[in-house]
């Protein structure tokens, strides 16, 4: 473990973060052991313009409680139409590539981050949810990291309307089915709040993270969307 990661790991011991907005360190590396050690302490990498690697632990923290998922009437109608097929870990590389696509070419998912998460996927830590159209095209999806009872959702995308929302619904179902107890969505947004995401104090988040138990996220590789 690098000296810099030892510094950020101290956040898990209850020491206050140096920046209220959640920035706790810069530098370090993206080795699998570094990333997993960070996630176990509620810390994730997120680069900024001109800085390759920053580490964050926001306060408050946005989470999606499994029992608070909100499915709008329109989304419910889409789910009942069964126009999409949902899989787990069928094409991780395509999902993270889709998440990195931005119309203005400005993305925080750098080539180094993509390579790091693809390594985590190969090692069984990072997972993807894919949403497919009836003709087999990738309509949207999301990816994240499963550590213990936590699923840390990193990014999502859609090419067809509602596809990313369907991925979130499928993620909640998968977490329920496999015993994961906490979905971390990191930063609050109107989109996530509309689906039930709430904010919690960082101290409360870290306590829940420490209490979670190990589970197998990929018990099933294909899941039907929740209605």
ABEGO torsion letter per residue (X at the ends): XBAAAAAAAAAAAGBBBABAAGBABBEEBABAAAAAAAAAAGBBBBBBBGBABBBBBBOBBBBBBAAABBBBAAAAAAAAAGABBBBBGABAAAAAAAAABBAAGBBABBAAAAAAAAAAAAAGABBBBBBBBAAGBBAEEBBBBBBEABBBBABBBBABBGAAAAAAAAAAAAAAAAGBABBBAGBBBAAAAAAGBBBBBAAAAAAAAAABBBBBAAABABBBBBX
